[in-house]
Amino acid sequence: MTTVFEFMLAARQGELQALENLAVTSELVSAVSHTIHSLQRERGFSNLHLGGIQSRFAEGLRQLSAQSQTDILALRACFDHLNQYSRCSADRIRLLNRVALAVYLLDDLPRLRQKIEDQLITADESIQSFTHLINALLAVVFEAADTAVDPHITRALVALFNFMQAKELAGQARAIGVVGFISGYFEPALRDKMQFLDAGQQRCLEIFSEFADPVFRAQWSDYEQQDIHSQIAQLKGVAERTTPATPVSPQLAEIWFDLASQRIDWMKTMEQEQTTRLRALCAEKIQIAQHDLENHSTLLSRLALLDAPTPFPTARLFNVQAVALGSSPADNPGAQLGRSILDLLHAQTIRLQAMSIEMEAARHALSERKTIERAKSELMRQHNLKEEAAYAHMQKQAMNQGAKLVDIAHAILSDQPLPHRKPRS
């Protein structure tokens, strides 16, 4: 029969294995980050090419496509490793399903590129295709965060995912801005889209600030004070005021693209620092878990010896580093062994409960996002709305009712009346 020692060791070994799985996932997240950034740049240059500024940007687009393909090959290697490493891992079913969708869309990318090169596709269609692929890759990061078992790593993943999402929304805004400025004015649908993207960035950056390491939080706060943000805001103001009767010069498209690219490139640098820290955090946690497991094994094996018949019935107490603390002639081996095992189980229970409490806060942010996304999809399905229209509807209801966005989402999904505004006290 399996002994209590073996069950306790199996529990610790399970924790170590889960951390090792996270280390593999973290490498995957880093590769996803590189690939998304390459695709974001390719999407931006594709719009310039499709907008008729092809003489200057056609060669740049070809180079970016080649760089994207290099990053995609590295990502596919990570996907293969994940598949081999995670075989029969029940907690990664959703993650592997997300990877499957991403691989399907990556396989279709050469066809999209050919259409762009031959100008057989509109700028809006190009944006939608690239965005669909990038969102599929972001979903991989989301599921990685949702399957993490360590609270500190989960918080880091939640912060990173929301920062990556904010960067992607900034990339979409860059692409939409190019379309508007090239045409000379922003029609109402484009203006609404820009406002939708701005609101989404703000929401993601708020969650990032809640869960990010204080160093990254301060780093982003400092960057937001730089002049480039005011310059981008000025161009957004210009876009808001454009009309068919008062168009602007198409040359503003390149100025907008350059400013937006500077911001996105800086976000990429900060994103890379976060992925580096994530991998280092995984390595630290694995080292601690291995050390604890070794101490645990030593302690339990020595405690087991106390239960064996011996001509010297003196019980000895060991700490988790297996260092003798002393002996008590009054204790018999059986009593000492039982108390030591219970102490170990109690300590492990307390530690796991503390981890669970920390995990709950980070998972709550992921759960709220799932609820909002589900409610948005439901509105799109019921009323045949586009994504930005559905989200704008939810935002307006939240503002009118003085409620949180997630409360509006819950009401939509449960088909209940929307929450009423609370009276001011």
C-alpha positions in Angstrom: 0.0 0.0 0.0 1.1 3.6 -0.7 2.4 5.2 2.4 1.7 8.7 3.8 5.3 9.7 2.9 4.8 8.7 -0.8 1.5 10.7 -1.0 3.2 13.8 0.5 6.1 13.5 -1.9 3.7 13.0 -4.8 2.0 16.3 -3.9 5.3 18.2 -3.9 6.4 16.5 -7.1 3.1 17.6 -8.7 3.8 21.2 -7.8 7.2 20.9 -9.4 5.9 19.4 -12.5 3.3 22.1 -12.8 6.0 24.8 -12.5 8.1 23.0 -15.2 5.0 23.1 -17.4 4.8 26.8 -16.8 8.4 27.3 -17.8 7.6 25.7 -21.1 4.6 27.9 -21.4 6.6 31.0 -20.6 9.0 30.3 -23.4 5.9 30.0 -25.7 4.6 33.3 -24.5 7.9 35.0 -25.3 7.8 33.5 -28.9 4.2 34.6 -29.2 5.2 38.1 -28.2 7.9 38.3 -30.9 5.5 36.9 -33.6 2.7 39.3 -32.7 5.0 42.3 -32.9 6.3 41.3 -36.3 2.7 40.7 -37.6 1.6 44.1 -36.2 4.4 45.8 -38.2 3.5 43.8 -41.3 -0.1 44.8 -40.9 0.8 48.5 -40.7 3.1 48.4 -43.7 0.4 46.5 -45.6 -2.0 49.3 -45.2 0.5 51.8 -46.5 1.1 49.6 -49.5 -2.7 49.1 -50.1 -3.2 52.8 -49.6 -1.2 53.6 -52.7 2.1 54.6 -51.1 3.7 51.4 -52.5 6.8 52.9 -54.1 8.3 53.6 -50.7 6.9 50.8 -48.6 6.8 47.8 -50.9 10.3 46.7 -50.2 9.9 47.4 -46.5 6.8 45.2 -46.5 8.7 42.3 -48.1 11.4 42.6 -45.4 8.8 42.6 -42.6 7.1 39.6 -44.1 10.4 37.7 -44.1 11.0 38.7 -40.5 7.5 37.6 -39.5 8.1 34.3 -41.2 11.3 33.8 -39.2 9.5 34.5 -35.9 6.6 32.2 -37.0 9.0 29.3 -37.5 10.5 29.8 -34.0 6.9 30.0 -32.7 6.0 26.8 -34.5 8.9 25.0 -32.8 7.6 26.2 -29.4 4.1 24.8 -30.4 5.7 21.5 -31.2 7.6 21.4 -27.9 4.4 22.3 -26.0 2.5 19.4 -27.8 5.2 16.9 -26.8 5.6 18.2 -23.3 1.9 18.6 -22.5 0.6 15.2 -23.9 -2.3 13.9 -21.8 -2.2 17.0 -19.6 -5.9 17.6 -18.8 -5.4 21.2 -17.5 -4.1 22.3 -20.9 -6.9 21.2 -23.2 -8.1 24.8 -23.7 -4.5 26.0 -24.3 -3.9 23.4 -26.9 -7.2 24.1 -28.6 -6.2 27.8 -28.9 -2.9 26.8 -30.3 -4.7 24.7 -32.9 -6.7 27.7 -34.1 -3.5 29.9 -34.3 -1.7 27.2 -36.4 -4.7 27.1 -38.8 -4.6 30.8 -39.3 -0.8 30.9 -39.6 -1.0 28.3 -42.4 -3.3 30.6 -44.3 -1.0 33.7 -43.9 0.9 33.1 -47.3 -2.4 33.4 -49.2 -3.1 36.7 -47.4 0.3 38.1 -48.2 -0.1 37.3 -51.9 -3.4 39.1 -52.0 -1.8 42.2 -50.3 1.1 42.2 -52.7 -1.2 41.9 -55.7 -3.6 44.5 -54.2 -6.5 42.1 -54.4 -7.7 43.0 -51.0 -8.8 46.3 -49.3 -7.0 47.9 -46.4 -10.0 47.1 -44.1 -10.0 43.4 -45.1 -6.2 43.3 -44.5 -6.6 44.7 -41.0 -9.4 42.3 -40.2 -7.3 39.3 -41.4 -4.2 40.2 -39.5 -6.2 41.2 -36.4 -8.0 37.8 -36.4 -4.6 36.0 -36.4 -3.1 38.2 -33.7 -6.2 37.8 -31.5 -5.8 34.0 -31.9 -2.2 34.3 -30.7 -3.2 36.6 -27.8 -5.8 33.9 -26.8 -2.9 31.5 -26.3 -1.4 33.9 -23.8 -4.7 34.3 -22.1 -5.1 30.5 -21.7 -1.5 30.3 -20.4 -2.4 32.8 -17.7 -5.6 30.9 -16.9 -3.7 27.6 -16.4 -0.9 28.9 -14.2 -0.7 27.3 -10.7 1.6 29.8 -9.0 0.1 33.1 -7.8 3.2 35.2 -8.6 3.5 33.7 -12.1 -0.2 34.1 -12.6 -0.1 37.8 -11.7 2.9 38.3 -14.1 1.0 36.6 -16.9 -2.2 38.6 -16.2 -0.2 41.8 -16.3 1.7 40.8 -19.5 -1.5 39.6 -21.3 -3.2 42.9 -20.7 -0.2 44.9 -21.7 0.1 42.8 -24.9 -3.6 43.4 -25.5 -3.2 47.2 -25.1 -0.3 47.1 -27.5 -2.4 45.2 -30.0 -5.2 47.7 -29.7 -2.6 50.5 -30.3 -1.5 48.5 -33.4 -5.0 48.4 -34.7 -5.3 52.2 -34.0 -2.1 52.7 -36.0 -3.6 50.8 -39.0 -7.0 52.5 -38.8 -5.3 55.9 -38.6 -3.3 55.2 -41.7 -6.6 54.4 -43.6 -8.3 57.6 -42.4 -5.4 60.0 -43.1 -4.7 58.5 -46.5 -8.3 59.1 -47.5 -8.1 62.7 -46.1 -10.8 62.4 -43.5 -12.3 60.0 -40.9 -15.8 58.9 -41.6 -18.0 58.3 -38.5 -17.3 54.5 -38.5 -13.6 55.1 -38.4 -13.9 57.7 -35.6 -16.0 55.3 -33.6 -13.5 52.6 -34.1 -10.6 54.8 -32.9 -12.6 55.7 -29.7 -13.4 52.0 -29.2 -9.7 51.2 -29.4 -8.7 54.0 -27.1 -11.2 52.8 -24.5 -10.0 49.2 -24.8 -6.4 50.3 -24.3 -7.3 52.2 -21.2 -9.1 49.2 -19.7 -6.2 46.9 -20.4 -3.6 49.3 -19.0 -5.7 49.6 -15.8 -5.6 45.9 -15.2 -1.9 45.8 -16.1 -1.2 48.4 -13.5 -3.2 46.4 -10.9 -1.1 43.2 -11.4 2.2 44.3 -12.7 5.5 44.4 -10.8 5.9 47.9 -9.3 9.0 48.4 -11.4 7.1 47.9 -14.7 4.2 50.0 -13.3 6.5 52.9 -12.6 8.2 52.5 -15.9 5.0 52.8 -17.8 3.8 55.7 -15.7 7.0 57.6 -16.6 6.7 56.8 -20.3 3.1 58.2 -20.4 4.5 61.6 -19.4 6.6 61.9 -22.6 5.9 64.3 -25.4 5.0 61.6 -27.9 1.7 61.0 -26.2 0.7 64.6 -26.6 1.7 64.5 -30.2 -0.4 61.4 -30.8 -3.3 63.0 -29.0 -3.0 66.1 -31.2 -3.2 64.0 -34.4 -6.2 62.1 -32.9 -7.9 65.6 -32.4 -7.2 66.4 -36.1 -8.8 63.1 -37.1 -11.9 63.9 -35.0 -12.3 67.2 -36.8 -11.9 66.0 -40.4 -14.8 66.0 -42.8 -15.2 65.4 -46.6 -15.5 69.2 -46.9 -12.3 69.8 -44.8 -9.9 67.0 -45.6 -6.3 66.9 -44.5 -3.1 66.1 -46.4 -2.5 62.3 -46.9 1.1 63.0 -45.8 -0.2 63.0 -42.3 -0.6 59.2 -42.7 3.2 58.8 -42.6 3.6 61.1 -39.6 0.8 59.2 -37.7 2.4 55.9 -38.6 5.9 57.0 -37.4 4.6 58.4 -34.1 2.3 55.4 -33.4 5.2 53.0 -34.4 7.6 54.7 -31.9 5.0 54.2 -29.1 4.4 50.5 -30.1 8.2 49.8 -30.4 8.7 51.2 -26.9 5.8 49.0 -25.7 7.5 46.1 -27.3 10.7 46.8 -25.4 8.8 46.9 -22.1 6.9 43.7 -23.2 10.2 41.9 -23.8 11.4 42.9 -20.3 8.3 41.4 -18.8 8.7 38.1 -20.7 12.3 38.0 -19.6 11.2 38.5 -16.0 8.5 35.9 -16.4 11.0 33.3 -17.5 13.4 34.2 -14.7 10.5 34.0 -12.2 9.7 30.5 -13.5 13.3 29.4 -13.1 13.4 30.8 -9.5 10.2 29.0 -8.6 11.5 25.7 -10.0 14.7 26.0 -8.1 12.9 26.7 -4.9 10.5 23.8 -5.5 13.4 21.4 -6.3 15.2 22.5 -3.1 12.1 22.0 -1.0 11.4 18.6 -2.6 14.9 17.5 -1.8 14.6 18.6 1.8 11.1 17.1 2.0 12.4 13.8 0.8 15.3 13.8 3.2 13.0 14.7 6.1 10.4 12.1 5.3 12.9 9.3 4.8 14.5 10.1 8.2 11.1 10.3 9.9 10.3 6.9 8.4 13.4 5.5 10.2 11.8 6.6 13.5 9.0 4.1 12.9 11.3 1.2 12.4 12.2 -1.1 15.3 15.5 0.0 17.0 17.4 -0.9 20.1 17.8 2.9 20.7 14.2 4.2 21.3 15.3 7.9 21.5 13.2 10.1 19.2 14.9 12.9 17.2 13.2 15.9 15.6 14.4 17.3 12.3 13.6 20.5 10.6 13.0 20.8 6.8 16.7 21.1 6.2 17.2 17.7 7.9 19.3 19.2 10.7 19.0 17.6 14.1 17.4 19.9 16.6 17.7 17.7 19.6 16.2 14.7 21.3 13.6 14.1 24.0 13.9 10.8 26.0 10.2 11.3 27.0 9.0 10.9 23.5 8.5 7.5 22.0 9.2 7.1 18.2 5.5 6.6 17.2 4.2 9.7 18.9 7.1 11.8 17.5 6.6 10.5 14.0 2.9 11.2 14.0 3.3 14.7 15.3 6.0 15.5 12.8 3.9 14.2 9.9 0.9 16.3 11.1 3.1 19.3 11.4 4.3 18.9 7.8 0.8 18.4 6.5 -0.4 21.4 8.4 2.4 23.6 7.1 1.7 22.4 3.5 -2.0 23.1 3.9 -1.4 26.6 5.2 1.0 27.3 2.3 -1.5 26.0 -0.3 -4.4 28.0 1.2 -2.2 31.2 1.0 -1.4 30.4 -2.7 -5.1 29.8 -3.4 -6.1 33.2 -1.9 -3.4 35.0 -4.0 -4.5 33.1 -7.1 -8.1 34.0 -6.7 -7.5 37.8 -7.2 -5.5 37.2 -10.4 -8.0 34.6 -11.8 -10.8 37.1 -10.9 -9.5 39.5 -13.5 -9.4 36.8 -16.1 -12.9 35.6 -15.2 -14.3 39.2 -15.6 -12.7 39.5 -19.0 -14.3 36.2 -20.1 -17.7 37.4 -18.9 -17.4 40.7 -20.8 -16.2 39.0 -24.0 -19.1 36.5 -23.8 -21.6 39.3 -23.2 -20.2 41.2 -26.2 -20.4 38.1 -28.4 -24.0 37.6 -27.3 -25.0 41.2 -28.2 -23.3 40.8 -31.6 -25.2 37.6 -32.2 -28.6 38.8 -31.0 -28.6 42.2 -32.7 -26.2 41.6 -35.6 -23.7 44.2 -34.2 -20.1 44.7 -34.9 -17.6 44.3 -32.1 -17.1 48.0 -31.4 -20.8 48.7 -31.5 -21.6 45.9 -29.0 -18.8 47.1 -26.7 -19.9 50.7 -27.0 -23.5 49.7 -26.1 -22.2 47.9 -23.0 -20.1 51.0 -22.0 -23.0 53.3 -22.5 -25.3 51.1 -20.3 -22.6 51.0 -17.6 -22.2 54.8 -17.6 -26.0 55.4 -17.6 -26.6 52.9 -14.8 -23.6 53.8 -12.8 -22.6 50.1 -12.8 -19.4 48.2 -13.6 -19.0 46.8 -17.1 -18.8 43.3 -15.7 -22.2 43.8 -14.0 -23.7 44.8 -17.3 -22.2 41.7 -18.9 -23.7 39.5 -16.2 -27.1 41.0 -16.8 -26.9 40.4 -20.5 -25.8 36.8 -20.2 -28.5 36.0 -17.6 -31.2 37.9 -19.6 -31.9 40.0 -16.5 -32.8 43.7 -16.2 -29.7 45.9 -16.2 -28.6 47.1 -12.7 -30.0 50.4 -11.7 -27.9 53.4 -10.8 -27.3 53.6 -7.1 -28.6 56.8 -5.6 -26.1 59.4 -4.5 -25.7 59.6 -0.7 
